[in-house]
Amino acid sequence: MEKIGHFIQKVLVPIITIGTASMVAWLNYSVSKVDQDLKKQIASVDLAIKEAKDERDKINTEREFNFKIYDLVQKSIEEGNQRKQEVAKQFVIVMVDGELRKRLLGVLEAGGTPEVRKKTLRVIEKEEKFEIQQAEVFALTKQKPSFTWENWDYDVFWCETSGDEVKRQAEAIVSHLRSEGAKGRLRARELPASVNAKTGYKISGYAIRRSHNEIPQATVLEELAEEALSKNGYFVEFNQQLASSKTKWYISAFLCPQ
């Protein structure tokens, strides 16, 4: 009995004590981990709810704003007020995108005063021409080129508001690219003021739009463009920017000095 008591006291009790402590520690760890995971899940749900609410608020605000623009256009047409129609047209050009933009411009072109109809038609025609040219860019299907810049297509835009002098600058850049051996499609194109007012454009100054993997080609364009302009007495620096739209083997330069 004495040996049994000794065994219980010296061996069994410490083992049970250690085992109990280990089990408690493991349980505490498990509970803590479950608690942390639960908190993460709750935080994720809260974030999703907040983002959904923010998006809903944004949509509601945009919808309310678009309705006000629509109402402004309709009232200006009903009143036959040319000044209000001009203001409504500018609001549409600067603040509205997408299908609603086309519809509202169409309303002004159909129901405005003769002068407003004429100006609005000019805006619509320029935007349609621009969109057709851009569709050609996105529709390109060619074999992956070797890593040389002449296989790429380049559009050099000049802003409508910048005038004929800047148009000649764009044409000089295209001419210089050709003289340097560029074989892709090269174009000097007008960027209508109404298009530049859209989200994703709003360009000012001298800029090159490119993707992450187009740095070498954009750099070649930058160097040759600055070289072409300097030969014609224009000393400018181009600013490289990330493009919002993804186009393969295509880079744009923009000339929009104020």
N, C-alpha and C positions, 0 to 999 in steps of 0.2 A: 504493500500500500504506500509505503514511504517512497518507493521508486516511482510509482504511478503519479503520486502527488508532485514529486520532483519533476517528472517529465511534463506534467500539465503546466506547472509553474514556469519552468525554464525553457520549454520548447514550444508546447502547443499554444500557450497564451500569446507569446511574442509573434508566432506565425499568424494567429487569428488577428492580432492587433495590426500587423503589417498589411495583411490581406484586406482588412476592413478599411484601413487608411488608403490603400491603393484603390479599392473600389469606390470610396468616397471621392477621391481625386479624379478618377475616371468619369464618375457620374457628373461631377462639377464641370469637368472639361466638356463632356457631351452636352450638358445643359447650356453651357456658355456658347458652344459652337452653334447649337440649334437657335439660341437667342440671337447670335450675330447674323446667322443666315436669315432668320425671320425679319430682323431689322433691315437687312439689305433688300429683301423682297418687298417689305412695306415701303422702303425708300424708293424702290423702282416703280412701284404702283403709284406712289404720290407724284413722282416725276412725270410718269405717263399721263396722269390725270391733269397735272399742271400744263404739260405741253399740249394736250388735247384742248384744254380750256383756252390757252393762248392762241392756238390755231383757230379755234371757233370764234374767239373775239376778233382775230385778224380778218377772218372771212366776213363776219358780220359788219365790221367797220368798212371793209372794202366794198361790200355790197351796198351799204348805206351811202358811201361816197359816190359810187357809180350811179346810184339812183338819182342823187342830186345833180350829177353832170347830165344825166339823161333828161331830167326835168328842166335843166337850164337850156338844153338844146331845143326841147319841145316848145317851151315858152317863147324862145327867141324866134322860132319859126312861126308860131301862131301870131305873134305881134308884128311880124314882118320887120323887125328892128335889126338893121344891118350891123350896128355897133355891137349889139348883144350877140349877134350871130358870130361876129369876128372873135369876141371874147370866148364864146362857147367852143369855137373851133380850136382856139389855142389851148383851152383846158383839155379838150379831147386829145390833141397832139402830144401834150406834155404829160398828162396824168393817166391816160387810159391805154391799156394794152389788149391784145388778143382780139377775139371776134367782136366784142362790144365796140372796140375802136373802129373797126371796119363798118359796122352798122351805123354808128353815130356819124361818121364822115359821110356815109351814104345818105343819111337823112338830110344833112346840111347840103350835100351836092344836089339832092333832088328838090328840096323845098326852100332853100335859101334865096336871098336876093341874087340878081344876075351876077354881081361882082363876087359875092361869097361863093356862089356855085362855081364860078370860073376858077377861083383860087383853090377851092376844095378839090375840084376835079384834077387840078395840077398836082396837088399833094397825093391824091389817090393813084394817079398814073405813075408818079415817081416811086411810090412805095411798092406798087405792083411790079414795076420793072426791077427794082432792087430785090424783091422776093424771088422773082424768076431767076435772077443771076445767082442768088444764094442757093436756090434749089439745085442749080447745076453743080455747085460746089459739093453739096451733101450727096448728090447722086453719083459722084465719081466712083468708078470701080476700076482700079488699075492694079497691076502687079506691084508687090512691095518693091520700092526702088532700092537701088544701091545707096550707100550712105554718102551721096554727093548732092549738093544743093540744087544743081540744075534740073534734077528730076522732080522738083517740087513746083507747085503752082503758087503764084504770088498775085494778090490784088493790092494795088496801091490806091487808097481812097483819098479824095480831097473833099473837105466839107463844103457844102453848098454855100454856107454863110461866109466862107473864107475868100471866095472870088476867083477870078480867072488867073490871077498871078499864082495862086496855090495850085490850080489845075495844071498850069505849065510845069510847076515843080514835080507833080506826080508823074506827068508825062516824061519829064527828064529822067526820073528814077527808072521808069520802065525801059526807056531807051538805053540807059546805062547797063541795066541788067542784061538786056539782049546783047549788047556789045561785049559783055564779059562771058558770053557763052551760055546763058540760061536757055534751057530747052522746054521748060514747062509752059503752062498757059500764063501769060503775063498780061495784066490789064490795069489801066488807069480808070478808076470808077468814081462817079460822084456819090457822096453820102448825103442824101436829102436831109434837110434840117429836121423834118418830122420823124425820120428814122433815128437820127441821133438823139432825139428827145426820148426815145423808148428806153425802158429798163434793159440793161445789158450793154448799152452804148454810152451815151453821155460823154463823148470823147472831147478832150480839148488838148491843144498842143500837138506835139509830134510823138506818135506812139506806134509800137509794134505789138500785136496780140499773138500769143503763142501758147502751146501746151507745155507741160513739164518736160516732155522728151524732145522738144523742138529747139532747144537752146542753140545748137551749132548752126542750124539753118537761119534762125532769127538773127543770130549775131552776124552772119554773112550779109543778110539783108540790111541790117543796121549799118554796117560798115560801108557797103556800096551805096546805100541811100544818102548817107552823110557826105560821101565822096562826090556823088553826082550833084548834090546841092551846092557843095563848096566850090565846084568848078563853075557854077552859075552865079556865084557871089552870095549864096545863102549859107550862113554858118549856124547850123542848128544841131541839137542832140536829140536822138530818139530815146524814148523810155520804153523798155520792154515790160509788158504786162501779161498776166495769165488770161487766156481767153475763157469766156464763160461757156462757149459751145465747143464741142469736140469735132474737128474735121481732120481727116487723114491727109497728110502730105500737102497741106495748104496753110499758108500764113498770110496775114493781112498787115499792111502798114496804113497808118492814118495820118493825114496832114490837116490839122484843124487849128491853126494859130488864131488867136483872138484878134 
